[in-house]
Amino acid sequence: MRRAAQAFATLRSVMAVPKRKTSKARRDKRRATHKIAIPVVATCTVCSAPKLPHRVCPSCGTYRGRRYITTDAPVG
């Protein structure tokens, strides 16, 4: 028993141990910002397909009116 107490004392001097139990309210307030964000979807100006903003359109291959990748879909 004494050896365990000594081990705990040395462990406590090395690790950060909280003095008080974190309440449920404080814990939940901290976790309130850990939610999943809804992805933003923009529409392509050329083909009106849904795409992620600031990225090349996966259906027609254009970004800001310029074609960057070749696809089977016609442009315009």
N, C-alpha and C positions, 0 to 999 in steps of 0.2 A: 504494500500500500504506500509506503514511504517513497519507493522508487517511482511510482506513478505520479505522486505529488511533485517530485522533483522534475520529472519529465514535463509535466504540465506547466510548471513554473518557467522552465527554460523555453518551452514552446510559446508561452504567453509573452515573453520578452522579445521574441523574434517576430511573431505574427501580430497583425492588428486585430484586436478583439473588441467588439462593441460593448459599451458599458450598459446599455439598456436595450430591451427588445424593441424592434421596429413595429409600431402599431399598424393595424390593417389599413387605416386611413392614410397614413404616410406612405406605406408601401404602394397602395393603389394610386395615390397622387403621382408617385414616381413613374408608375407603369402606364399612366393615362396617355402618354405620348408615344407609346410603343404600338401603334395601330398600323394596319396595312393601308397604304394609300391607293386610291382608285387610279389606274393608269389613265393618263390624258391621251385622247385620240383626236388627231386632226384629220382633215380631209385633203386629199391631193387636189391641187389646183388644175391639173390636167385631166385626170380620169375620175375624180371625185370618189376614189376608193379610200377607206379608212387607213391611216398610217400613223406612226409615231412622229411627234414633232421633231424638226431639225434632222430628219433622216430621209434617205432615198425611199421613194415609194416602191414597195415590193411588187406591185402589179404592173406598173408601166416603166419603172426605172428612172424616173425624173426627180429632180430636186430643184426647187425655185425656177421651174420652167426649162431647165437644161437636162438633157438626157445623159446619165452617167453609166448605167448598165443596160445591156441589151436584153430585151425580153420578147416573148412572142406577141404581146399585146401591142396594137397600133397606138401611136402617140397622137393625141388630139382627138 
